[in-house]
Amino acid sequence: MSWRNLLVSPPPATGWSLDTALAAVVRRESKDRIACAMVPVPEEAFSVGPVGLQMVRREALDPVLAGLQQSARGSKRPIVVIPSSWVRSHLLEFDQLPRRREEMDDIVRWRLKKLLPVPPQQLRLALVNRVADGGKRRLLCMVGLDKALTDLEESLAEVGVQPGCLTSRIFAMALGSGPGSRAVIQQESRFLSTVVLEDDQPILLRTKPLPEPTGPWDVIAREQHLVLSYLRERLGLEARMRVTVLAEAPEIDHGLRTWWAESEGIDVEPPVELPSCAEAMVADQLGRSRLEPLCAALGGRA
């Protein structure tokens, strides 16, 4: 699991989207055109637990990926985008950190021991080290169960795919935010993610499991209040902020856009125009919640 390259490398031309319902390959043919292929995923292929992807049943998944790779004929080193709920993401701050990666990992695992209900030795870490205001060290940290991620990578390798990068939808959406303040809010079934960036640097990251597939709305609305209050009162963020919303449920998408549009100093960004797809029916089945993070990571959003 490595997503550091997303911050410094040219975007790939091919991306895979995996979740408990569908597996898809999207290939960027030009800035405004993509090709798509898709297959259903058996219900038993993936198990998701309290810290994300918990189990991969390769006997169910391998045939699905083999058929998809044969029909797609995409790159052998694509980006792989997974649901944000399959990993846990944290923005951790430290007064100082050791230079050696092994020592840094030990310190992070000790901190995560208090946050996650699994032994930290079972976790795989992906870290990006940043310097925060005041000289403190800020670590952008994505973690998942190592056994499940290894099984997923081995299933992809079985069909000749070695992921150039594996990342979650929320991080794919947050790429290349540019100057100024921007919040990205992403909802998928039973999970809500928020990342706030200032001049392309993360300053707030929150993820929240939801008790229902689409909410309920009062839980989601309360989360928005907490985020905005923290930004204004604790971080002193007074400048205008762009807000990007990507919600799987139409009613949540509408609710989030309305809530933020009614807040002072906020510019809600309209849905981006996605590249056209020759396989229009496939693109419709995949939906914006899958396609927009992939297109963002592939550099193909209009």
Backbone as a ProteinNet text record, in pm:
[ID]
protein_1_A
[PRIMARY]
MSWRNLLVSPPPATGWSLDTALAAVVRRESKDRIACAMVPVPEEAFSVGPVGLQMVRREALDPVLAGLQQSARGSKRPIVVIPSSWVRSHLLEFDQLPRRREEMDDIVRWRLKKLLPVPPQQLRLALVNRVADGGKRRLLCMVGLDKALTDLEESLAEVGVQPGCLTSRIFAMALGSGPGSRAVIQQESRFLSTVVLEDDQPILLRTKPLPEPTGPWDVIAREQHLVLSYLRERLGLEARMRVTVLAEAPEIDHGLRTWWAESEGIDVEPPVELPSCAEAMVADQLGRSRLEPLCAALGGRA
[TERTIARY]
86.3	0	89.3	99.2	184.9	112.9	87.5	21.1	103.8	226	314.7	342.6	356.6	388.1	281.4	158.9	52.6	85.6	164.2	192.4	304	381.3	500.8	514.9	434.4	453.7	345.1	376.2	272.4	161	36.8	-73.9	-62.9	-105.6	-104.8	-216.9	-218.3	-322.5	-434.9	-411.5	-510.3	-535.5	-660.9	-696.5	-795.7	-784.4	-879	-962.3	-1090.3	-1179.2	-1231.2	-1213.7	-1258.8	-1347.8	-1458.5	-1540.5	-1619.7	-1710.2	-1780.6	-1884.5	-1914.1	-2017	-1961.6	-1863.7	-1816.2	-1664.2	-1606	-1466	-1463.4	-1382.5	-1380.9	-1239.3	-1215.2	-1092.5	-1130.8	-1064.3	-1085.4	-951.9	-952.3	-830.2	-850.8	-758.6	-766.4	-713.5	-800.6	-760.6	-719.7	-779.6	-742.6	-797.4	-775	-820.6	-971.4	-1043.9	-1189.9	-1256.1	-1179.2	-1238.2	-1172.9	-1257.8	-1208.3	-1274.5	-1213.7	-1272.5	-1294.5	-1405.4	-1441.9	-1474.7	-1442.6	-1487.3	-1524	-1620.8	-1674.1	-1724.6	-1709.9	-1767.9	-1822.5	-1930.7	-1979.7	-1883.7	-1883.1	-1799	-1889	-1856.5	-1937.5	-1941.1	-2053.9	-2072.2	-1968.7	-1923.5	-1831.6	-1685	-1654.6	-1514.7	-1443.9	-1513.6	-1452.1	-1531.7	-1459.9	-1522.2	-1462.4	-1549.1	-1505	-1541.8	-1444.7	-1465.6	-1439.9	-1417	-1405.1	-1282.3	-1182.1	-1065.3	-1048	-1153.4	-1144.5	-1150	-1082.6	-1082	-1024	-1103.6	-1065.8	-1024.3	-1086.6	-1055.6	-1081.5	-994.4	-1011.6	-1017.3	-1126.2	-1140	-1101.3	-979.4	-922.1	-991.5	-1048.4	-1117.9	-1238.5	-1293.2	-1404.7	-1356.2	-1245.7	-1200.8	-1115	-1026.4	-931.1	-998.1	-1103.3	-1166	-1226.1	-1277	-1334.6	-1226.7	-1113.5	-1006.1	-944.9	-935.2	-879	-964.4	-1096.5	-1184.6	-1179.7	-1170	-1166	-1036.6	-924.6	-796.5	-790.1	-847.5	-846	-928.1	-1041.9	-1126.3	-1075.6	-1007.6	-966.5	-833.8	-739.7	-607	-544.1	-549.3	-495	-349.1	-298.8	-161	-138.1	-14.4	20	56.3	70.8	100.1	2.3	-124.3	-225.7	-231.5	-307.2	-348.8	-471.1	-481.7	-597	-665.6	-792.7	-870.4	-973	-972	-1061.1	-1151.6	-1260.1	-1345.1	-1266.5	-1303	-1236.5	-1256.4	-1366.9	-1396	-1306.9	-1229.8	-1142.5	-1012.5	-983	-863	-903.8	-811.2	-832.9	-724.8	-766.7	-676	-670.2	-549.7	-530.2	-429.4	-446.2	-347.4	-289.4	-168.4	-106.3	1.3	10	107.4	203.5	332.2	436.5	529	583.9	683.6	809.4	846.8	962	949.2	1018.2	1015	1156.2	1185.8	1317.9	1330.7	1453	1477.3	1457.1	1493.1	1485.9	1341	1307	1169.1	1121.1	1206.8	1164.1	1124.6	1202	1170.7	1044.5	1027.9	907.2	783.5	793.2	680.9	643.7	744.2	716.7	638.8	676.9	607.9	464.2	444.6	309.8	224.4	280.7	205	163.6	250.9	216.1	98.6	97.7	-13.7	-142.2	-130.2	-248.2	-305.6	-223.1	-270.1	-386	-387.8	-494.2	-617.1	-602.7	-710.3	-782.6	-714.6	-771.9	-778.8	-886.4	-908.6	-840	-716.4	-639.6	-495.7	-421.1	-279.2	-207	-130.6	-66.3	29.6	79	169	98.8	-35.4	-111.2	-138.8	-95.7	-128	-15.1	-54	42.2	25.5	137.4	135	178.3	109.2	154	158.7	277.1	297.9	353.2	305.1	365.3	397.5	524.7	574.8	569	503.1	492.4	544	583	621.5	505.2	449.7	336.4	386.5	294	329.9	390.5	493	557.7	665.4	694.5	802.1	765	639.4	598.4	588.9	596	585	443.1	389.5	253.3	260.2	205.9	207.5	69	59.7	-62	-48.1	-140.1	-121.7	-243.2	-221.2	-326.1	-284.8	-373.5	-339.5	-448.5	-406.7	-500.8	-442.9	-526.5	-479.1	-385.3	-264.2	-161.8	-201.3	-259.9	-295.2	-396.4	-498.6	-600.2	-542.2	-459.2	-399.3	-302.1	-228.2	-136.8	-214.2	-324.4	-406.7	-463.3	-503.9	-555.6	-446.7	-327.8	-216.9	-178.9	-183.5	-149.5	-255.1	-380.5	-486.6	-466.6	-427.7	-398.4	-274.9	-173.3	-50.8	-77.1	-173.2	-207.1	-253	-310.4	-355	-258.6	-138.4	-35.3	-41.4	-109	-121.5	-41	52.1	128.7	92.9	8.1	-37.3	79.1	78.3	175.1	143.8	17.6	-28.4	-163.9	-187.2	-316.3	-360	-477.7	-522.5	-672.8	-723.4	-867.7	-932.4	-1064.1	-1136.9	-1116.5	-1115.4	-1104.2	-970.1	-861.9	-731.1	-719.2	-778.7	-779.4	-850.1	-961.3	-1036.6	-959.3	-875.5	-807.9	-681.4	-639.7	-515.7	-522.6	-409.6	-399.2	-499.7	-520.4	-617.8	-573.7	-441.5	-391.4	-392	-368.2	-361	-496.7	-493.3	-616.3	-664.3	-785.2	-843.8	-949.4	-946.1	-1043	-1077.5	-1206.8	-1253.8	-1313.1	-1282.3	-1339.5	-1419.3	-1547.1	-1636.2	-1690.1	-1667.3	-1704.3	-1784.8	-1902.3	-1987.4	-2002.8	-1987	-2017.7	-2097.7	-2140.2	-2226.8	-2163.8	-2232.9	-2193.5	-2060	-2017.5	-1888.2	-1885.2	-1829	-1816	-1671.6	-1613.9	-1474.4	-1465.5	-1378.1	-1354.5	-1205.8	-1153.2	-1015.8	-1017.8	-947	-936.4	-790	-768.1	-632.4	-618.2	-499.8	-465.5	-337.1	-345.3	-231.8	-177.6	-270.2	-240.8	-181.4	-183.4	-133.1	-250.8	-264.9	-376.6	-364.8	-475.6	-477.4	-582.9	-673.5	-775.5	-818.8	-830.3	-874.8	-966.7	-1089.5	-1185.9	-1254.2	-1267.3	-1346.1	-1444.5	-1564.4	-1668.5	-1754.2	-1751.5	-1848.1	-1989.3	-2083.1	-2222.1	-2307	-2408.1	-2491.3	-2585.6	-2608.3	-2696.3	-2624.3	-2666.1	-2599.1	-2593.1	-2696.2	-2697.5	-2711.8	-2661.7	-2669	-2682	-2778.8	-2884.9	-2831.7	-2917.6	-2873.9	-2831.2	-2897.5	-2859.9	-2716.4	-2670.8	-2531	-2437.2	-2471.5	-2387.7	-2387.4	-2503.5	-2511.3	-2428.6	-2435.7	-2356.2	-2206.6	-2164.9	-2024.6	-1982.7	-2071.1	-2037.9	-2020.5	-2107	-2094.1	-1959.4	-1921.8	-1795.2	-1676.5	-1679.6	-1569.9	-1557.5	-1668.6	-1662.7	-1624.5	-1677.4	-1642.3	-1493.4	-1439.7	-1297.3	-1210.9	-1249.3	-1171.4	-1173	-1289.7	-1302	-1247.1	-1280.6	-1250	-1114.2	-1077.3	-950.5	-834	-857.7	-749.3	-745.9	-850.7	-852	-857.3	-919	-928	-1042.1	-1007.9	-1108.3	-1125.4	-1031.1	-1039.5	-1154.2	-1199.8	-1302.4	-1249.9	-1339.7	-1300.8	-1388.5	-1322.3	-1394.8	-1432.2	-1551.7	-1597.6	-1637.7	-1576.9	-1609.9	-1688.6	-1800.7	-1886.8	-1897.4	-1877.9	-1902.4	-1974.3	-2105.9	-2186.6	-2251.7	-2242	-2301.3	-2453.5	-2513	-2658	-2701.8	-2790.9	-2832.6	-2886.9	-2963.2	-3019.7	-2912.4	-2804.9	-2694.1	-2614.4	-2594.7	-2525	-2597.5	-2729.6	-2808.7	-2801.5	-2814	-2809.9	-2677.3	-2566.9	-2434.9	-2413.3	-2451.8	-2433.5	-2516.3	-2638	-2724.1	-2668.4	-2624.2	-2571.9	-2452.6	-2358.5	-2238.5	-2267.2	-2359.1	-2393.4	-2453.8	-2517.1	-2578.9	-2481.9	-2356.9	-2256	-2175.4	-2139.5	-2067.8	-1924.8	-1879.6	-1740.9	-1711.4	-1815.8	-1799.2	-1841.5	-1760.6	-1795.1	-1806.4	-1928.2	-1949.7	-1923.2	-1829.9	-1795.2	-1902.1	-1942.6	-2039.9	-1976.4	-2056.1	-1999.2	-1913.4	-1797.8	-1708.8	-1766.9	-1727.2	-1767.8	-1671.3	-1720.2	-1634.9	-1610.4	-1497.7	-1473	-1582.4	-1605.9	-1703.7	-1648.2	-1739.7	-1699.9	-1772.1	-1695.9	-1756.3	-1857	-1831.3	-1920.7	-2013.4	-2106.1	-2188.6	-2270	-2320.9	-2400.5	-2314.9	-2189.7	-2098.3	-2070	-2044.3	-2017.4	-2136.9	-2257.3	-2377.7	-2389.2	-2356.4	-2363.8	-2257.4	-2140	-2034.9	-2073.2	-2129.4	-2174.1	-2061.9	-2101.5	-2004.1	-1920.4	-1978.8	-1905.3	-1782.2	-1783.7	-1665.7	-1578.8	-1643.1	-1567.7	-1492.1	-1551.8	-1484.8	-1351.8	-1341.4	-1207.9	-1107.3	-1149.7	-1058.5	-1011.9	-1105.6	-1068.4	-978.6	-1002.5	-914.7	-772.4	-759.1	-625.7	-558.1	-638.2	-582.2	-559	-595.2	-577.2	-675.3	-794.1	-887.7	-1014.7	-1018.8	-1138.8	-1131.2	-1245.2	-1247.9	-1241.8
-118.8	0	123	188.9	306.6	412.1	527.6	634.8	762.4	754.1	871.1	919.2	822.8	859.9	947.9	940.5	1024.6	1172.2	1208.1	1348.2	1403	1315.5	1363.4	1308.8	1210.7	1144.7	1184.6	1178.9	1202.3	1099.6	1138.2	1044.7	927	807.8	691.6	703.6	612.2	614.1	516.5	424.3	320.9	314.2	295.3	280.7	167.9	102.1	-1	53.1	21.6	51.3	-80.9	-101.4	-224.7	-191.7	-263.3	-255.4	-384.4	-390.3	-515.6	-550.9	-458.7	-484.8	-496.3	-410.8	-403.2	-389.3	-446.5	-422.8	-361.5	-259.6	-189.2	-145.9	-133.4	-75.4	44.3	156.3	278.1	318	339.4	379.1	517.6	607.6	742.7	741.7	773.8	779.3	919.6	1019.8	1159.9	1234.9	1364.8	1442.3	1435	1423.6	1426.7	1297	1186.8	1059.4	943.5	851	732.2	607.2	492.6	362.4	286.9	215.5	148.9	2.4	-81	-220.2	-252.6	-342	-364.9	-507.6	-565	-695.7	-691.8	-766.6	-775.4	-855.4	-824.7	-893.6	-979.8	-1107.6	-1191.6	-1135.5	-1150.5	-1094.5	-1146	-1270.3	-1329.9	-1294.2	-1217	-1189.9	-1105.2	-1007.3	-916.2	-914.3	-903.3	-877.5	-749.4	-660.7	-532.4	-528.5	-490.2	-489.3	-353.2	-347.8	-219.9	-137.9	-197.7	-119.3	-124.1	-162.7	-161.6	-300.6	-315.7	-444.2	-550.8	-651.7	-751.3	-883.5	-920.8	-1049.5	-1044.6	-1109.3	-1128.2	-1277.6	-1322.9	-1464.8	-1481.3	-1524.8	-1524.9	-1623.2	-1729.5	-1824.1	-1759.6	-1656.4	-1582.2	-1464.7	-1401.8	-1279.9	-1305.9	-1404.6	-1425.4	-1441.5	-1523.9	-1536.7	-1405.8	-1323.7	-1194.2	-1103.2	-1093.2	-1006.6	-1057.9	-1188.6	-1245.6	-1209.3	-1221.8	-1187	-1038.9	-955.5	-811.3	-769.4	-822.9	-787.6	-830.9	-945.2	-993.5	-902.6	-854.4	-769.6	-626.4	-579.7	-439.5	-415.2	-509.5	-494.8	-360.7	-330.9	-204.3	-217.5	-113.3	-110.7	-217.5	-264.7	-361.5	-293.3	-159.8	-87.4	28.9	-3.2	101.6	156.4	262.5	303.7	221.2	181.3	106.9	192.5	224.4	307.4	219.8	224.4	142.3	232.4	180	261.8	319.4	438.6	500.2	417.5	342.5	260.4	137.7	107.1	-10.9	14	138.7	172.4	272.4	302.9	408.8	514.1	639.1	749.8	847	895.9	985.7	1092.9	1210.2	1317.1	1333.7	1284.9	1281.2	1388.6	1452.7	1559.6	1521.7	1549.5	1516	1635.6	1651.7	1756.5	1727.2	1600.6	1559.9	1412.9	1372.8	1235	1189.3	1061.3	1011.3	1006.1	1005.1	999.9	859.3	759.4	622.4	577.8	516.9	477.9	374.5	280.6	177.9	239.8	337.4	402.8	487.6	552.4	631.6	541.3	425.9	332.3	288.2	263.5	220.7	327.8	454.1	562.8	575.4	562.2	570.9	454.4	334.4	218.1	235	292.6	314.9	411.4	517.3	612.6	544.6	462.9	396.7	291.5	240.1	140.8	195.5	326.3	389.4	420.8	412.6	455.4	341.1	227.2	118.5	-10	-89.3	-207.7	-333.5	-321.1	-438.2	-420.1	-527.7	-514.1	-436.5	-333.8	-250.2	-327.3	-443.7	-523.1	-580.4	-584.2	-637.1	-532.1	-408.9	-299	-272.7	-232.9	-181.7	-29.8	42.2	188	247.5	353.1	438.6	579.4	641.6	769	873.9	995.7	1111	1212.6	1249	1336.2	1481.6	1567.1	1708.5	1791.5	1916.5	2009.9	2104.7	2103.1	2189.1	2324.5	2419.6	2550.5	2532.3	2610.1	2600.1	2493.5	2431.5	2333.5	2194.2	2171.8	2036.6	1948.6	1818.4	1721.4	1668.5	1669.5	1622.2	1503.8	1391.3	1270.3	1241.8	1235.4	1188	1036.9	965.7	823	745	648.6	556.6	417.2	347.6	217.1	116.6	-9.1	-116.5	-246.7	-349.9	-480.6	-538.7	-568.5	-612.2	-741.3	-836.6	-965.4	-945	-864.7	-842.8	-769.4	-667.6	-592.7	-679.3	-765	-856.2	-952.5	-1007.3	-1097	-1025.8	-901	-823.9	-802.5	-765.9	-745	-874.8	-986.5	-1114.6	-1156.6	-1122.6	-1152.5	-1072.3	-946	-863.5	-915.2	-954.1	-1004.9	-1132.2	-1212.1	-1336.3	-1310.5	-1191.9	-1159.1	-1062.1	-1047.8	-966.6	-818.9	-781.3	-640	-613.1	-520	-473.9	-328.6	-298.4	-160.2	-63.4	42	148.2	228.4	228.9	299	243.6	229.6	190.2	299.7	357.3	467.2	460.8	543.7	546.9	658.7	653.1	751.3	893.8	912.7	1048.2	1109.8	1031.7	1086.3	1109.5	1022	1044.5	1175.4	1203.4	1326.1	1450.3	1438	1554.5	1592.8	1512.7	1540.6	1673.9	1745	1866.3	1973.2	1994.5	2095.5	2236.9	2259.9	2390.3	2490.7	2619.1	2722	2750.2	2807.7	2840.4	2726	2743.7	2644.5	2564.1	2433.5	2345.5	2230.4	2199.3	2082.5	1983.7	1856.1	1749.2	1659.5	1642.3	1561.8	1448.9	1325.1	1208.1	1110.5	1073.1	976.1	851.7	736.9	608.9	528.9	410.8	334.3	317.6	371.9	361	428.3	526.6	589.3	731	822.5	962.3	1006	1071.4	1115.5	1263.5	1333.5	1475	1503	1574.7	1623.6	1770.8	1851.6	1995	2026.6	2099.4	2133.6	2284.2	2332.3	2473	2479.6	2540.5	2544.6	2404.3	2311.9	2172.6	2092.2	2147.6	2076.2	2040	1913.5	1874.9	1938.4	1995.9	2054.1	1987.7	1910.3	1839.9	1716.7	1605.5	1480.3	1409.6	1381	1312	1201.8	1086.1	977.2	929.3	894.1	858	744.9	627.3	522.1	570.3	535.4	576.3	456.9	478.8	366.9	312.8	389	346.5	367.1	297.8	315	459.2	538.6	677.5	777.1	743.7	841.9	780.8	832.8	928.3	1070.3	1157.3	1291.6	1370.5	1354	1434.2	1405	1280.5	1247.5	1319	1318.4	1383.6	1534	1593.5	1737.6	1779	1697.9	1729.9	1727.4	1634.8	1627.5	1754.5	1809.4	1932.6	2048.6	2056.4	2159.6	2147.8	2025.9	2004.5	2047.2	2010.2	2044	2195.1	2262.3	2406.6	2481.3	2439.6	2505	2488.7	2370.4	2347	2434.9	2444.2	2525.5	2672.4	2723.9	2865.7	2899.7	2816.9	2852.6	2801.8	2683.2	2626.1	2656.3	2647.2	2670.6	2814.5	2891.7	3031.1	3050.5	2956.6	2965.2	3059.8	3179.6	3281.5	3305.8	3260.8	3284.6	3204.2	3245.9	3170	3030	2934.9	2796.1	2731.5	2661	2581.8	2448.1	2401.3	2272.6	2182.7	2064.6	1963	1852.9	1815.3	1711.4	1596.2	1474.5	1354.5	1254.9	1246.2	1157.7	1051.9	928.6	816.9	825.9	870.6	881.9	1020.5	1028.9	1160.2	1253.4	1198.8	1285.1	1342.4	1265.1	1315.5	1418.8	1393.8	1490	1624.6	1621.6	1745.5	1811.9	1732.3	1788.2	1854.8	1791.3	1848.1	1976.9	1976.1	2096.4	2212.9	2183.1	2287.8	2339.9	2249.6	2290.3	2384	2346.3	2427.6	2556.4	2552.6	2674.2	2780.4	2738.6	2832.1	2882	2833.4	2874.4	2991.9	3082.2	3202.6	3169.6	3234.3	3220.3	3091.6	3026.3	2896.4	2906.1	2848	2833.3	2684.2	2637.8	2496.5	2474.5	2385.7	2359.6	2273.4	2307.3	2222.9	2089.4	1986.6	1858.5	1877.4	1814.3	1828.4	1755	1799.4	1731.9	1616.3	1494.8	1378.5	1354.4	1293.9	1262.1	1171.8	1182.6	1095.5	953.9	857.8	716.7	646.9	573.1	501.2	398.5	341	242.1	314.3	393.2	481.4	404.5	287	209	161	126.2	84.1	200.8	316.9	434.7	468.3	455.5	483	386.4	259.2	160.9	186.8	228.9	259.1	379.4	481.2	598.1	693.7	815.6	921	888	820.1	794.1	707.8	625.2	545.4	616.2	677.5	733.3	860.7	947.6	1075.1	1058.1	974.2	955.3	896.1	801	743.4	847.1	924.5	1026.4	1132.1	1165.6	1261.8	1208.9	1081.3	1020.9	1005.1	985.9	970.6	1104.7	1212.9	1345	1368.1	1305.1	1312.7	1387.3	1465.1	1544.6	1671.9	1710.1	1831.4	1955.9
0	0	0	-113.2	-123.5	-203.9	-143.4	-215.3	-214.2	-162.9	-163.2	-304.7	-399.4	-537.5	-599.9	-549.8	-603.9	-590.7	-492.1	-464.6	-551.5	-615.3	-684.5	-825.4	-865.2	-993.6	-1092.6	-1223.4	-1324	-1308.2	-1337.6	-1319.2	-1415.2	-1372.1	-1460.5	-1563	-1659.3	-1762.5	-1731.8	-1638.9	-1609.1	-1459.4	-1422.6	-1282.6	-1262.6	-1148.5	-1107.5	-992.1	-993	-881.4	-826.9	-696	-632.3	-514.2	-500.4	-380.1	-367.4	-272.4	-244.3	-349.9	-440.9	-542.2	-683.2	-719	-857.1	-861.3	-966	-999.4	-1138.7	-1156.7	-1285	-1319.7	-1449.4	-1501.4	-1586.5	-1562.4	-1640.9	-1702	-1831.1	-1902.3	-1962.5	-1935.5	-1989.9	-2133.2	-2227.8	-2367.9	-2409.8	-2347.1	-2365.6	-2245.2	-2240.5	-2125	-2108.3	-2219	-2211.4	-2256.4	-2254.3	-2295.4	-2220	-2171.7	-2102.3	-2160.7	-2135.1	-2167.9	-2037.6	-2026.9	-1902.4	-1926.3	-1829.2	-1825.7	-1681.4	-1663.3	-1529.1	-1516.2	-1395.8	-1365.5	-1222.8	-1195.2	-1057.4	-970.1	-842.4	-744.7	-657	-638.7	-549.8	-408.2	-344.6	-210.5	-111.9	-132.6	-35.5	-60.4	-165.2	-199.4	-94.3	-36.8	59.6	189.4	300.6	429.6	486	535.3	590.2	737.7	821.8	966	1026.8	1156.6	1227.3	1191.4	1129.7	1086.9	935.7	864.2	719	658.5	546.5	477.5	569.7	596.5	696.4	635.2	522.9	462.6	312.8	237.6	93.8	66.6	5.9	-28.2	-174.6	-194	-328	-421.2	-366.8	-453.6	-521.1	-458.5	-518	-602	-560.7	-627.8	-750.9	-745.5	-855.1	-992.1	-1005.5	-1137.3	-1187.6	-1096.9	-1134.9	-1193.5	-1123.7	-1170.4	-1300	-1314	-1437.1	-1557.9	-1544.9	-1655.4	-1687.1	-1584.6	-1606.3	-1674.4	-1630.2	-1689.9	-1835.7	-1866.4	-2004.7	-2095.8	-2045.9	-2129.5	-2137.2	-2031.2	-2026.6	-2096.7	-2082.9	-2142.6	-2104.4	-1977	-1929.8	-1889.4	-1825.9	-1780.3	-1673.7	-1664.4	-1561.4	-1429.4	-1430.2	-1306.4	-1290.6	-1268.7	-1255.8	-1114.1	-1097.6	-964.6	-927.9	-802.6	-753.6	-648.4	-672	-579.7	-509.4	-378.2	-296.4	-213.3	-158	-70.7	46.9	87	202.5	328.3	335.1	453.2	463.5	360.5	364.6	439.7	471	547.6	655.1	743.7	841.3	818.8	819.5	787.7	904.1	932.5	1045.7	1007.7	1066.2	1057.1	1196.8	1215.1	1347	1356.8	1472.5	1492.5	1605.2	1583.2	1679.7	1696.6	1815.6	1836.8	1756.9	1751.9	1672.7	1637.5	1531.6	1486.6	1452.3	1475.6	1436.6	1284.7	1236.1	1092.4	1036.9	1116.1	1066.7	1055.9	941.1	916.3	1018.2	1057.6	1151.8	1285.3	1331.9	1458.4	1446.1	1330.2	1307.7	1309.5	1245.2	1243.4	1384.3	1467.9	1605.1	1681.6	1663.1	1732.6	1683.5	1552.3	1495.9	1543.7	1546	1592.6	1738.8	1818.3	1959.2	1969.8	1885.9	1886	1836.1	1732.7	1676.7	1771.3	1860.1	1956.8	2037.9	2059.5	2137.5	2051.7	1919	1830.3	1761.9	1743.7	1664.2	1746.5	1729.1	1813.3	1761.9	1714.4	1670.8	1716.3	1733.3	1766.4	1656	1690.1	1587.4	1497.7	1545	1460.8	1338.2	1341.1	1228	1120.8	1144.4	1053.9	955	836.9	739.8	734.4	731.8	736.6	603.9	561.9	451.9	507.4	508.3	576	480.4	497.5	430.7	538.5	547.7	652.7	606.4	685.1	653.5	770.8	742.5	848.6	871.1	991.9	1024.9	1073.6	1089.9	1145	1283	1311.3	1441.5	1445.8	1330.9	1325.2	1366	1406.1	1442.6	1319	1341.6	1233.6	1225	1104.8	1082.1	986.7	1029.2	948	893.6	763.1	698.4	689	754.1	779.9	731.3	642.6	600.1	644.7	715.5	771	736.4	724.8	700.2	751.8	755.8	800.4	695.6	736.3	641.6	570.5	641.7	580.2	467.1	490.1	387.7	267.6	292.2	181.8	102.7	172	102.6	13.5	64.4	-15.4	-137.7	-121.9	-234.6	-339.2	-295.6	-389	-459.8	-387.4	-449.1	-550.4	-523.8	-619.8	-747.6	-735.2	-852.2	-925.2	-848.9	-910.8	-990	-946.2	-1014.5	-1158	-1184.1	-1319.7	-1387.4	-1331.3	-1394.5	-1363.1	-1254.5	-1217.6	-1090.9	-1099.2	-983.1	-959	-859.8	-840.8	-825	-907.9	-888.7	-764.4	-727	-607.9	-568.6	-440.3	-386.9	-290.9	-315.2	-230.5	-213	-122.6	-96.5	-177.2	-187.4	-267.6	-216.5	-85	-32.3	-68.5	-63.7	-98.9	-248.7	-329.1	-473.4	-506.5	-436.7	-460.8	-417.3	-316.6	-259.3	-334.4	-431.6	-503.2	-576.5	-576.4	-655.9	-619.6	-490.3	-448.9	-482.2	-491.8	-530.8	-417.3	-449.3	-345	-282.9	-163.3	-93.2	-7.5	48.1	138.4	65.1	86.4	20.8	114.1	123.1	196.2	96.6	114.6	33.7	127.1	96.9	180	94.4	137.8	57.9	143.1	91.8	161.7	76	140	77.9	179.2	144.1	233	371.6	472.5	613.6	647.4	567.4	596.9	542.1	622	583.9	606.2	505.6	514.2	481.6	552.5	528.3	537.9	439.8	447.5	409	487.6	461	433.1	323.9	282.8	272.5	306.5	289.9	209.6	91.4	-1	-26.1	-48.6	-83	31.9	153.7	270.3	360.7	402.6	489.8	627	673.4	807.6	895.6	836.2	913.8	835.3	906.6	845.4	944.6	900.3	986	905.3	967.4	908.8	1014.1	968.2	1064.6	1009.6	1072.3	1036.4	1066.7	978.2	994.3	1035.7	1119.1	1165.6	1058.6	952.6	844.7	710.9	605.6	476.1	428.7	457.8	412.5	527.4	642.1	749.8	887.7	964.1	927.8	908.9	853.1	820	942.5	1056.9	1173.2	1217.6	1199.9	1231.3	1134.9	1006.6	905.4	925.7	955.7	978.5	1100.8	1206.6	1326.2	1293.7	1209.3	1168.9	1095.2	1012.9	941.4	1039.1	1139.2	1242.5	1314.1	1350.3	1420.3	1334.3	1206.6	1116.5	1100.9	1071.4	1048.6	1175.5	1290	1416	1446.1	1422.7	1448.9	1358.5	1231.6	1137.8	1177.3	1214.7	1246.3	1384.6	1484	1622.6	1669.7	1627.3	1674.8	1581.4	1450.6	1354.8	1304.6	1334.8	1292.6	1142.8	1072.4	926.9	889.9	843.4	813.7	664.3	583.6	439.9	378.5	261.6	191	160.6	163.5	143.9	35.9	-54.3	-152.9	-90.3	-121.7	-69.2	-185.6	-190.6	-290.2	-221.3	-278.6	-221.8	-320.6	-271.3	-351	-261	-275.4	-191.8	-279.5	-235	-307.7	-310.6	-201.1	-191.5	-238.4	-336.6	-388.4	-281.4	-184.7	-82.3	10.1	32.5	113	34.6	-93.8	-179	-175.8	-193.5	-191.1	-54.1	53.1	187.1	219.1	180.5	207.4	128.7	3	-78.4	-23	18.6	74.2	205.5	291.9	423.4	406.9	321.5	305.8	229.8	134.5	60.1	150.1	258.6	352.7	459.5	455	552.8	497.5	583.6	541.5	500.6	393.6	349.2	275.1	221.8	156.2	9.7	-77.4	-218.7	-248.5	-268.7	-300.2	-448.7	-478.5	-617.7	-683.8	-805.9	-876.6	-912.9	-937.7	-980.9	-1106.2	-1107.9	-1222.5	-1343.3	-1459.5	-1582.1	-1606.6	-1595.1	-1614.3	-1762.8	-1799	-1939.8	-1995.6	-2124.8	-2188.5	-2197.2	-2200.8	-2203.3	-2317.1	-2398.1	-2509.8	-2459.4	-2342.8	-2283.1	-2185.8	-2240.3	-2157.8	-2054.8	-2090.1	-1995.3	-1878.4	-1907.6	-1801.4	-1707.8	-1765.4	-1683.8	-1595.9	-1649.3	-1569.7	-1452.6	-1475.1	-1367.6	-1260.7	-1303.7	-1206.5	-1121.5	-1182.8	-1109.4	-1075.1	-1044.9	-1014.7	-891.2	-792.6	-667.7	-691.6	-795.1	-830.2	-933.2	-1033.1	-1145	-1109.2	-1028.6	-1003	-929.5	-823.6	-763.5	-861.3	-943.9	-1041.1	-1141.1	-1195.1	-1293.5	-1232.2	-1104.9	-1036.8	-1028.4	-992.6	-980.5	-1116	-1221.5	-1356.1	-1425	-1357.7	-1418.1	-1529.6	-1522.7	-1633	-1603.7	-1494.3	-1468.7	-1552.2	-1609.3	-1692.6	-1605.3
[MASK]
++++++++++++++++++++++++++++++++++++++++++++++++++++++++++++++++++++++++++++++++++++++++++++++++++++++++++++++++++++++++++++++++++++++++++++++++++++++++++++++++++++++++++++++++++++++++++++++++++++++++++++++++++++++++++++++++++++++++++++++++++++++++++++++++++++++++++++++++++++++++++++++++++++++++++++++

